Amino acid sequence: MSDPVSLSRDGDIGIIRIDYPPVNALGHGVRTGLQSCLREAMADDSLQAVIVIGEGKTFPAGADIREFGKPPQPPSLPEVINEYEASDKLVVAAIHGTALGGGLEVALGCDYRVALDSARLGLPEVNLGLLPGAGGTQRLPRLVGARQALDMIVGGKPVKAAQARELGLVDDVVSGDLLDGALAFTRRLLADRAPRRRIREMDVPGDTGAELFSEFEQSIARKQRGFKAPFSCIKAVQAAVELPFDQGIERERELFFKLLISPESAAQRHVFFAEREVAKVPGLDKTTPKRDIQTVAVIGAGTMGGGIAMNFANAGIPVKLLEVKQDALDKGLAIIRRNYQNTAKKGRISAEQVEQRMALIQPTLSYDELGDVDLVIEAVFENMDVKKAVFTELDRVCKPGAILATNTSTLDVNRIAAFTGRPQDVMGMHFFSPANVMRLLENVRGDKTADDVIATVMDLSRRIGKVGVLVGVCHGFVGNRMLHKRQAEAVQLVNEGASPQQVDKVLFDLGFPMGPFAMSDLAGMDVGYRIREELRKDDPDNAPPRNWTDELVEAGRLGQKTRAGVFDYQEGDRTPIPSPDVDAIIEKYRRDNGITPRHISDQEILERCMYVMVNEGAKILEEGIAARPLDVDVIWIYGYGFPVYRGGVLFWADQVGVKTIFDKVNEIYQQTGSDVWKPAQLLTDLAEQNKGFYSK
């Protein structure tokens, strides 16, 4: 393989080209090449300036993730950037694709920057629980101001070339051939005798008062609860304002290394890699052909069905939306339009895009109009008899080779597939509510689902902006199976003496966006009630006993939609308020069942709610319902709001200590004899070997 960095010339201008596919990542070879090519150019008296440009599809898009976790090899990226900044000839960065993280930091070490009009620039390290560690927090504020630097570094989102030009981050934006534009720009600089422009020597423009940083910190406090990196980023940018450059760099490095060894950053980096790995299905040949999905149908125009339809319209895929009654269809379309209009009001899409997406959604009342679709997703009432009626009709009308998918969250996909004469074409596509927002798509393979159907659905997940995870068939699959165990334990804790608000606070403090009871109120208490009732009918031996939550539903307390569930709610306010009426129902339930309430500590709540999920996750892995621990973690991160900075249920379990968890699980099992608490064999084995789910 040729050197990843090379030096050529165009007259009196040297051109340093980075060619390290696929994204010109700043690995050891690239860093070494950047350094040696610069030194060669500086030693050539016939060169007056140097352009740094990336080959292929992008300017360096950041660090080489293949080096993560490995000992650093010199030269370090800060050393390389410092050398570019200290050079005695003009250096121009020519940017296309994405200049992210270390890539943008390289560009900031140059005197000037020119970007292709399609380029994007940013410092997204915060998403890995880190901050820019090669001078980005010190140079960017000196170029664009402290406030804009905070927005970019703490927010972690890239800006487009035009905005970068407005901010002063780039000096020129060109169309067409980037190298031609960069050469022309550089020759203008030379003709104008433009000075060297070392960012380190600049002052930070604009507002630099201390209140800027305290106010910014307050503005992100709620959204960034539990994360360390955003607040460290603020401190680093403040150092750019308050300290000389070299001292600011020292402060940046100090903060960077603290984050690097933090459990929060380890968790976020785990999630980064897991999200990419989860798309690779173990045992599925990469060459497996995919079916062509050009048109889609969704059965049911309710909240879930409408949200699912929006995903395909957003991706430019025509979708037929079927309902059995005109008023239900009209209501569903009106909600979809309102959702799009609300998005447009926020400036995220244009009014024209609203109409374009609505035009892709074709309403229908007839199954007979679905004969030409490539994929149909059923999103109707969670009842097996209803599913049977739907899939019998789909089997009748859909063309051979069409994929028939169910959005069921708990029911047996194999039974549903058996309602058709084509079980090889049937699988689950479990979207999470709201389906147009939540990123997780739990794809459920049936016993007879064909490999090309699996490959197609996993690829389609990415195409519509979802994180697809493949799982097997069992009641509740992965996410809901674990959730139901946690919910049952939360109810039992209240039975024994805890209050719903105490249980919720413990899980909220762990990092969940809300506790289990507030979540039930948000989803609708009737949703869980219907699932329990269905299970009591189909599998009474494994169904949960009736409890006070059933009484709430039967009393009409369905959650936020009725402003009364486990908690009370005020009109237009989602804040849960403890309810005296619910307290009375709980007290009556305890009396009727001979339960004397006792004091329950927060630690007991944490252990019982979380450890029961870890144990169930281990059983799921044993049974092959999930192929890898990372599948479980990704499901809980993107489907249930498990805090990213804790890395997922099983990654968190490793941080707590699997042996610690096993000991408590076994202790509760010995006390209760409940099969729920019987230690999974995998958990037992890991504890005995003093390993974790991710131990090598």
Sequence and secondary structure as in RCSB ss.txt:
>XXXX:A:sequence
MSDPVSLSRDGDIGIIRIDYPPVNALGHGVRTGLQSCLREAMADDSLQAVIVIGEGKTFPAGADIREFGKPPQPP
SLPEVINEYEASDKLVVAAIHGTALGGGLEVALGCDYRVALDSARLGLPEVNLGLLPGAGGTQRLPRLVGARQAL
DMIVGGKPVKAAQARELGLVDDVVSGDLLDGALAFTRRLLADRAPRRRIREMDVPGDTGAELFSEFEQSIARKQR
GFKAPFSCIKAVQAAVELPFDQGIERERELFFKLLISPESAAQRHVFFAEREVAKVPGLDKTTPKRDIQTVAVIG
AGTMGGGIAMNFANAGIPVKLLEVKQDALDKGLAIIRRNYQNTAKKGRISAEQVEQRMALIQPTLSYDELGDVDL
VIEAVFENMDVKKAVFTELDRVCKPGAILATNTSTLDVNRIAAFTGRPQDVMGMHFFSPANVMRLLENVRGDKTA
DDVIATVMDLSRRIGKVGVLVGVCHGFVGNRMLHKRQAEAVQLVNEGASPQQVDKVLFDLGFPMGPFAMSDLAGM
DVGYRIREELRKDDPDNAPPRNWTDELVEAGRLGQKTRAGVFDYQEGDRTPIPSPDVDAIIEKYRRDNGITPRHI
SDQEILERCMYVMVNEGAKILEEGIAARPLDVDVIWIYGYGFPVYRGGVLFWADQVGVKTIFDKVNEIYQQTGSD
VWKPAQLLTDLAEQNKGFYSK
>XXXX:A:secstr
   SEEEEEETTEEEEEE  TTTT   HHHHHHHHHHHHHHHT TT  EEEEEE TT S  SS GGGTTS   SS
 HHHHHHHHHH SSEEEEEE SEEETHHHHHHHTSSEEEEETT EEE  GGGGT   TTTHHHHHHHHH HHHHH
HHHHH   EEHHHHHHHTSSSEEE S HHHHHHHHHHHHHHTT     GGGS   S   HHHHHHHHHHHTTTTT
T SHHHHHHHHHHHHHHS HHHHHHHHHHHHHHHHTSHHHHHHHHHHHHHHHTTS TTS TT        EEEE 
 SHHHHHHHHHHHHTT  EEEE SSHHHHHHHHHHHHHHHHHHHHTTSS HHHHHHHHHTEEEES GGGGTT SE
EEE   S HHHHHHHHHHHHHHS TT EEEE  SSS HHHHHTTSS GGGEEEEEE SSTTT  EEEEEE TT  
HHHHHHHHHHHHHTT EEEEE  STTTTHHHHHHHHHHHHHHHHHHT  HHHHHHHHHHHT SS HHHHHHHH H
HHHHHHHHHHHHH GGGS    HHHHHHHTT  BGGGTBSSEE  TT    EE HHHHHHHHHHHHHTT      
 HHHHHHHHHHHHHHHHHHHHHHTSSSSHHHHHHHHHHHH   GGGT HHHHHHHH HHHHHHHHHHHHHHH  G
GGS  HHHHHHHHTT  TT  
